[in-house]
């Protein structure tokens, strides 16, 4: 399996998790608190989030704050 396809699978897994969480409305998270739920390290999550910011359509993703780690805000988009 190529590194590119592995990265795509990880990105898809993270996007699926964030999309599911966004169905309940806006939420905030830090990477270190979702690692077990998505099966990725904080470093992997951090590397994937900037790409998701530009490509995800089911939700908007923005850096909300930085105190000890970046807090991300996820807002579902309207259909």
JOJO-V96945 format. One record per residue. N is the residue number from 0. PHI is phi in degrees with one decimal (999 if undefined). Layout:
n = {N | N}
phi = {PHI | PHI}
This chain:
n = {0 | 1 | 2 | 3 | 4 | 5 | 6 | 7 | 8 | 9 | 10 | 11 | 12 | 13 | 14 | 15 | 16 | 17 | 18 | 19 | 20 | 21 | 22 | 23 | 24 | 25 | 26 | 27 | 28 | 29 | 30 | 31 | 32 | 33 | 34 | 35 | 36 | 37 | 38 | 39 | 40 | 41 | 42 | 43 | 44 | 45 | 46 | 47 | 48 | 49 | 50 | 51 | 52 | 53 | 54 | 55 | 56 | 57 | 58 | 59 | 60 | 61 | 62 | 63 | 64 | 65 | 66 | 67 | 68 | 69 | 70 | 71 | 72 | 73 | 74 | 75 | 76 | 77 | 78}
phi = {999 | -78.4 | -62.5 | -65.2 | -71.7 | -64.4 | -63.3 | -62.6 | -64.6 | -65.3 | -62.2 | -63.0 | -63.4 | -67.1 | -62.9 | -61.4 | -61.7 | -65.5 | -63.2 | -63.2 | -65.2 | -72.7 | -64.8 | -88.7 | 111.5 | -57.6 | -151.9 | -122.1 | -153.7 | -115.5 | -52.5 | -64.1 | -93.1 | -116.9 | -57.1 | -66.6 | -69.8 | -104.3 | 70.4 | -128.5 | -79.7 | -61.1 | -65.4 | -64.6 | -60.1 | -59.5 | -74.4 | -86.3 | -60.4 | -59.6 | -66.7 | -65.3 | -55.3 | -92.1 | -112.1 | -69.3 | -113.4 | -82.3 | -156.3 | -102.4 | -126.7 | -142.8 | -71.0 | -101.3 | -164.1 | -136.5 | -145.5 | 72.4 | -170.7 | -68.6 | -98.2 | -109.3 | -109.2 | -118.1 | -126.0 | -65.9 | -89.9 | -84.0 | -78.4}
